[in-house]
Amino acid sequence: MVDERGTLLAVKVVPGASRSRIARWGDRLKVCVTAPAEKGKANAAVIELLSEFFGAPVVLRSGAGGPLKTVEVRLSRAEVEERIRNVDGG
């Protein structure tokens, strides 16, 4: 979904993972981060990892308290799709 600022993207977060990585998970991206799910640490790690991956600002739009989140990537839908095209399942 695209809004006036960027592209909204559904993600599933796995906090406390052995390593940080991004994978496909159905129609979402699965974002594994080593940070624990406490005091916003995992959310901050997700935003940092996705910002690095996309090379653009990323903002958490919903789901701050659970594993299923919506983030806004400040890129066009075409740019987001191009960057996630080669992400493996996992």
Secondary structure, DSSP 8 states (H G I E B T S, - for coil): -B-SSSEEEEEEEETT-SS-EEEEETTEEEEE-SS-SSTTHHHHHHHHHHHHHHTS-EEEEE-TTSSEEEEEESS-HHHHHHHHTT--B-
